[in-house]
């Protein structure tokens, strides 16, 4: 069970419909809860106050309030209450909120309590029909010659040696560089790097930068002049000319190993290249077989997303976009890179990323709404045992840790997971009646990553 800091039973909640998927909650927290929160805040912060005539941390609350103002503890006390009061209001009103609320504070008084208002977006009603017997493209599992050759080339690349080249840099070479960038004669933030490996032709840097290093040799100093794109993520640099002073520390060329029996023996347990190629084919075939289920799901979810009839609040899409941005930021930072500098060097921006992911976010939300509606329509339920099994599969937890984590899980988090797992069951139901056809496959860059659908709920 989740422990509550306050007894909210006396909290009064009323609601008014603002529009189809938006309501306004008026929440009145009683005086005793507000006083309890004030006491807790005073005890937590009293050691921070220096009051003449009292040892630090020993001044009574009334004295501190007289000295610093009657409402000195009010803001922290209010923040101490809001989340729990809001959760209580959602439970009491039965509202299924889909986005963070817009909060406005009302009257605040120790004698009467705390009043605040929350404008809340609610989950839309969804209609969907015709979802039985959906078709999806057949997926060929036999590897093509191009796929086999690409796999071999990738292995060559992985085992390539980088050797210092006593010649001028060419495209596909790796140059190790020190550089400092200037705009209007002044260094700019994020425009400096030391001993950076840059593959020429990778397009990692600002357009035009890498091409100007072609022809340089180890020890050369090169002045590179580029113009930041008009849509560059950092608007203070957009359309501006930059000059980079670049020192070529080293020029390295890739040496790919020969595709022969020796190569096969070096990187595998096989004696001949033919045996190694046969193993690649078998592994690719198995991988395709293993991915058949996910590919089928992805195709069907795109179809389902187009079938729903609903007035979906825009905040559902923007909320998913925010989740995607947060996930991407974490991935970059987990690789030890500063996110802002990463965007600066790649010429990307948060705006461009959001624009690029808008269709993906809409696809994820719409398909999940469709699956949830199908689960309702077909009476698909999820038992406690099924929930625990799915949570175990997702987290790897077992036994007491698993049971304890589920028991202490925040009710809203548990509700979101329950909805996600039930949608998985609805997807299984849809797949049972789906029919493979020879229709063209849906473009892969439009297909959602089914491993992220939980977050779309």
Secondary structure, DSSP 8 states (H G I E B T S, - for coil): ----SS--TT-EEEEEEEETTEEEEEEEE-HHHHHHHHHHHHHHHGGG---TTS-TT-S-HHHHHHHH-TTTTHHHHHHHHHHHHHHHHHHHHT--B-S--EEEEEEEETTTEEEEEEEEEB----B----TT-EEE----S--HHHHHHHHHHHHHHT-EEEE-SS---TT-EEEEEEEEEETTEEEEEEEEEEEEEETTS--SSTTTGGGGTT--TT-EEEEEEE--TT-SSTTTTT-EEEEEEEEEEEEEEE---SSHHHHHHHSS-SSHHHHHHHHHHHHHHHHHHHHHHHHHHHHHHHHHHH-B----HHHHHHHHHHHHHHHHHHHHHTT--HHHHHHHHT--HHHHHHHHHHHHHHHHHHHHHHHHHHHHHT----HHHHHHHHHHHH---HHHHHHHHHHS-HHHHHHHHHHHHHHHHHHHHHHH-EEESS----GGGS--GGGGGGG-
